[in-house]
Amino acid sequence: MAAPPEDTPKFRYTASLANEIEGRWQDRWESAGTYHAPNPTGPLHDGWDKVGGRPKLFVLDMFPYPSGTGLHVGHPLGYIGTDVLARFKRMTGFNVLHAMGYDAFGLPAEQYAVQTGQHPRVTTEANIANMRRQFRAMGLGHDDRRSVATTDVDYYRWTQWIFLQIFNSWYDAKERRARPIGELPVPAGLTGAERRRFVDDHRLAYISEAPVNWCPALGTVLANEEVTADGRSERGNFPVYRRPLKQWMLRITAYADRLIEDLALVDWPEPVKLMQRNWIGRSDGAQVRFPVEGIDDAIDVFTTRPDTLFGATFMVLAPEHPLVDVVTTPEQREAVDAYRLQAEQRSELERQADAKHKTGVATGGYATNPATGERVPVWIADYVLMGYGTGAIMAVPAQDERDWEFAEQFGLPIVRTVQPPEGWEGKAFVGEGPATNSGFLDGLGITAAKRTMIEWLEAEGFGQGTVTYKLRDWLFSRQRYWGEPFPIVFDEDGNPHAVPDELLPVELPEIEDYAPEVRADDDRSVPEPPLGRVAEWRDVTLDLGDGPRSYRRELNTMPQWAGSCWYYLRYLDPTNRERFVDPEIEHYWMQGTRPDGTPKAGGVDLYVGGVEHAVLHLLYSRFWHKVLYDLGHVSTPEPFHRLFNQGMVLAPAYTDERGVYVDAQAVDEVGDGQFTYEGSPVTREFGKMGKSLKNSVSPDDIYADYGADTLRLYEMSTGPLDAERPWNTRDIVGVYRFLQRVWRHLVDEDSGELAVVDTAPPDELRRLLHKTIAGVRDDMDAMRFNTAVAKLIELNNALGPVVREVGGAPREVAEAMVLMLAPLAPHVAEELWAMLGHEASVVWTDFPQADPALLVEDEIEIPVQIAGKVKAHITIPADADADTIEAVALADPAVQAAIDGRPVKRVVVVPGRMVNIVL
């Protein structure tokens, strides 16, 4: 920012003065431990005697990934919002826990390490240090003693411990809870190996072959989002294959019903609850067995419409289905193999997106429709996915549009099993109607037909009623270095064993080569994660109870989700080396009551973050928390009681004639809606602020030009916290000038002395003050920070004339204004509060209370309507009765002029609201 003019008063509130004030108070807060939240017990107990009687409040932000570019001004919207609320609640008598951590494992840091040769821990810790600096400069009141990073060894030691709780548990469907694996009923008579296999097959963490996006050239499995529409890797443009691979899985599907049901316990936005329900995707229907011709086996399908079984005229298997090899005839082998290879090179997302364009190949094999006894051909098609349902469908083209298209394309039979309404001329009919062409179901409605068919299937041994879910078990392995090592070793027979608690943590070894080993460019190669090259770490001798033996460590690492599933619990007790959290501390912060005093499900009192995490992060966290709850390690069934999604910050972005984004900060406006970049015209659009659109604005630049308090106020003033809002750096001047006016009303800009008088404020200003106090309190509680800012601006505007008249701001107004400003602009509020003669920090000072007597209006203004149009406004006593209001209205000169001598038929008075005159 340009230097202020030479004639600027020495003590004007400028960016330079703001920076000096902010740095000084940040140092004082840190040295005094101002934001420390005492625990009821343990090492963080100091100060409990002062706050133990207060109600608690646990405020949580979705913690960030420590990017090398640091924060842009779009990131802090939610962080500032939670900080404002936490400060307000602390000033209104709460013991507030507010901390910040870092989700620091993940692929970006590893990729950067591959490119630079620098250890990912070095870059990650540098990025964390930079973000901590930015958060501190923003004045966020975090309890820094509680900060964690998922990459801290002391942290991921407990991530590994939680994984072992999952590994050493099974789900008891009758009791609907997880139980220790030692309590699993094991059938008698099993051999040692059989017993071992039975137990491992029931664990909540288990190894299974799962279809994955395997990129041999990169030596790693890729997420769907990392695969292009052409079935190639986003990084390097290498071929990607769908192939089964042994992976760790977490049995989240066991909790599907509870994950749906317990949404009733939490105060979340309904759209987020709906997204979770849809992702879990519970479906009631039947499992049906179609015997395969020529072999002693059957194809199992799940259908939500067992009533349409008589119309199943063909079957479709996913190309990856294990029975494809069995049912394919020699004549069709070449065509089937070619199609499967083609399908392996397409991601699931691509296959779903392109599902309307039907492709498929007949296997030459047949199954038997159990209801009709007829042969039905078996096909493969890539729109059927192995990861959903059983990987096989019974195709009923007359009642399914997708199946109709397939049948039409390949000339397959179509049999209607639901009678369409008279005059129906469409193809597949998916509405209600009586069963037809369905034997013993004919004439029944859909519901009755479903029930009757399920009873028949169960009686005849061809299937049973069942429930299925769109939700799949959680694939939990990554072939990467930069992640939490699994606390698992394998014996010579390939059986997994838990590393004993006393040997945790299993630390990541130091390695020099982080790149996955490049293998042959084919779909049969096996990935070798980077950890596999560290022989002294990979191979280990342990005594697990039967003497020293040789084992091989698990070479995959956990996904980034692992550490982010439980960080809120570690905030509670971050120094504890004996437990992941002390039960008394967990109970204090996580238990809660409703406003009426009745218990609630508990969990974090307020969780704020982006709606982009509405499904996976929240679902995974809920699953981990429920396992811990079942095993008695936490006291609440849900982790997050209230969820709030902040909006996005949008900013102008610019593209050149190639459609490539250019640096928005280097764009010049050359005319009305005309913009150039390096002299060439560019096109403006608006989008989410970030690296991809090259429209980021650094908070460091805003601090330097205006101060952090101005940034905080601007972000809170531009709209409701949950709404999208545009960013325009030029508009920030408005709130900057507001802070300058507040400062000027309380401080002499030439001498720097306090300009506050002990004169009582005029009655009108005092009434406005208490109206503002009441309004700001309500707004803060409801997180309507934009309207709180507007009320403070209105009060400050009304203060100006009084300051000029009496030579200073009345202390009564000045002190209350500073306290109301404190949650929003804490640095300048601290400075002014100290200048007003107070030694205690404003952080721990009580928020002002409104005098109820001063909230009662003596006089009010109401509109007068004639023939439905407002013709005048009248001022009346606030407690005036209807007769008085009517008399005042009819006597008003503007009303008399509008009536213009015409007779008045009726006068309708709504006391305190309006008068309506009917002519």
KADAFEN-V9342 format. One line per field, one symbol per residue. phi: phi as a letter, one per 30 degrees, with the letter a starting at -180 (. if undefined). psi: psi as a letter, one per 30 degrees, with the letter a starting at -180 (. if undefined). burial: b if it has 16 or more other ideal C-beta (glycine too) atoms within 10 Angstrom, else e. A space follows every 50 residues. Layout:
BEGIN
phi->???
psi->???
burial->???
END
This chain:
BEGIN
phi->.dddedddedcddceddeddddddddddedddiecdcdcdaidcdejddd bedddcbccbcddddddddidcddddedddeddddddddddcjccccbbb bbdcdkdedddddddciceeddddddddedddddddddiddddddcdbbd ddedddedddddedddecbbcddddhadbeddcddcediddedddedddd dcddcbcbdbdbdccedciadcdedccdddibddcjhcdbcdadbdbdbc ddddcedddddddddccbeeddedddddddhdbcabccccecdjbcabcc bcbdbddcedcdcabbcdededdedddddedcedddddddddddccdddd dddcddcdblbddicbbcdddciddbdcccaddccddbhcibbcccddcb ddddeddddcicdbbdcbdddejdbdcdcccdlddbhbhdcejddeddde ddddddeddcicladacbbdecdddccbdbddaddddbbcddciddbdde edcdddddddbcccddddcedbdcdcdcdedddcddcdcbcbccjbjdbd bcddcdcddeeedddbdeddedbdcdccbdadeddddddcdabdedjddb dijedbccadddcdcdeddddddedddddedidbcbdbdbdccbcddccc bdbbbdddicdcdddcdcccadicbbbhicdbccbbaddlddchbdbdde ddeddbjdddeeddddcdledccdbdcbedddeedddddddedddcbddd ciddccccdddeedddddedddedddeddddchcddddddddddddddde ddeddcildeeededddddddeddbddddeddddddjcddddeccddecd deddcdddbbcbdccbhicdcabbcbedcdddddddddddddeddddddh iddcdabccceibabbccc
psi->kkkllfgkkegkjleeeeeeeeeeeeeeeeefhegkjklflafhfkfeff ffflllkjkkkjllkilffaklffefeeeeeeeeeeeeeefggljkkjlk akiflleeeeeeeeefgkkfeeeeeeeeeeeeeeeeffgkikjffgklkf fkefefefeeeeefeeeglljjeefhlklkffgkjkklgkleeeeeeeee fflfklklkkkljkjeefglkklefgklfghlkejfhlkkkjlkkklkkk ifffgeeeeeefffflilkeeeeeeeeeeehkkkbkkkkjkkkflillkk lkkfiffgefgjfllkkkffkffeeefkleffeeeeeeeeeeefgkleee eeegffjkllkkfflllkjfefglkkkklkkffkkffkbggkkkkiffgk eeeeeeeeeghllkkkfkjllkgkgackjgakllklhhbffkfkleeeee eeeeeeeeefggalklklkeklljjgkkileilkkkhklkafggkkkkkk efgkljkklklfjfkkkkakilgflkkjlefffiefeekkkljgfhlklk lklkfllllffefffgeeefeeiffkfflfkkeeeeeeffllllfgflkl faakekkkakffgfdeeeeeeeeeeeeeeeggflgkfkejekkkjlalkk lklkkaffgkkljffgkkkfajgkkljhfkklkklklkkleeghgkkkfe eeeeffleeeeeeeeffflkfglkkkkjefffeefeeeeeeeeeffkjfe fglkhklgkklleeeeeeeeeeeeeeeeeeeghifefeeeeeeeeeefee eeeeefglkkeeeeeeeeeefeeeieeeeeeeeeffgkekkfegkkklkk jefffkkeklkllkkkhgkkflkkklkfgkleeeeeeeeffkeeeeeeeh flkjekjkkjkfelkjkk.
burial->eeeeeeeeeebbbbbebbbebbeebbeebeeeebbbbbbbebebeeebee beeeebbbbbbbbbbbeeebbbbbbbbbbbbbbbbbbbbbbbebbbbbbb bbbbbbbbbbbbbbeeeebbeebbbebbebbbebbbbbbbbbbbebbbbb bbeebbbbbbbbbbbbbbbbbbeeeebbeebeeeeeeeeeeeeeeeeeee ebbbbbbeebbbbbbbbbbbbbeeebbeeebbbeeeeebbbbbebebbbb bbbbbbebbbeebeebebeeebbebbeebbeeeebbbbbbbbeeeeebbe bbbebbbbbbbbbbbbbbbbbebbeebbeeebeeebeebbeebbbbbbeb beeeeeebbbbbbbbbbbbbbbeeebbbbbbbbbbbbbbbbbbbbbbbbb ebbbbbbeebebebbbbbbbeeeeeeebbeeebebbebeebeebebeebb ebbbebbeeeebbebeebbebebbbbbbbbbbbbbbbbbeeeeeebbbbe eeebbbebeeeeebebbebeeebebebbbbbbbbeebbeeebeeeeeeee bebbbbbbbbbbbbbbbbbbbbbbebeeebbbeebbbbbbebeeeeeeeb bbbbbbbbbebebbeebbbbbbbbbbbbbbbebbebbbbbbbbbbbbbbb bbbbbeeeeebbebeebeeeeeeebbbeeeebeeeeeebbeebbbbbebb ebbebbbbbbbbbbbbbbeebeeebebeeeebeebbebbbbbbbbbbebe eeebbbbeeebbeebbbbbbbbbbbbbebbeebbbbbbbebbbebbebbe ebbeeeebbbbbbbbbbbbbbbbbbbbbbbbbbbbeeeeebbbebebbeb eeebeeeeeeebebbbeeeebbebebeeebeeeebbebbbebeebeebee eeeeeebebebeebbbbee
END
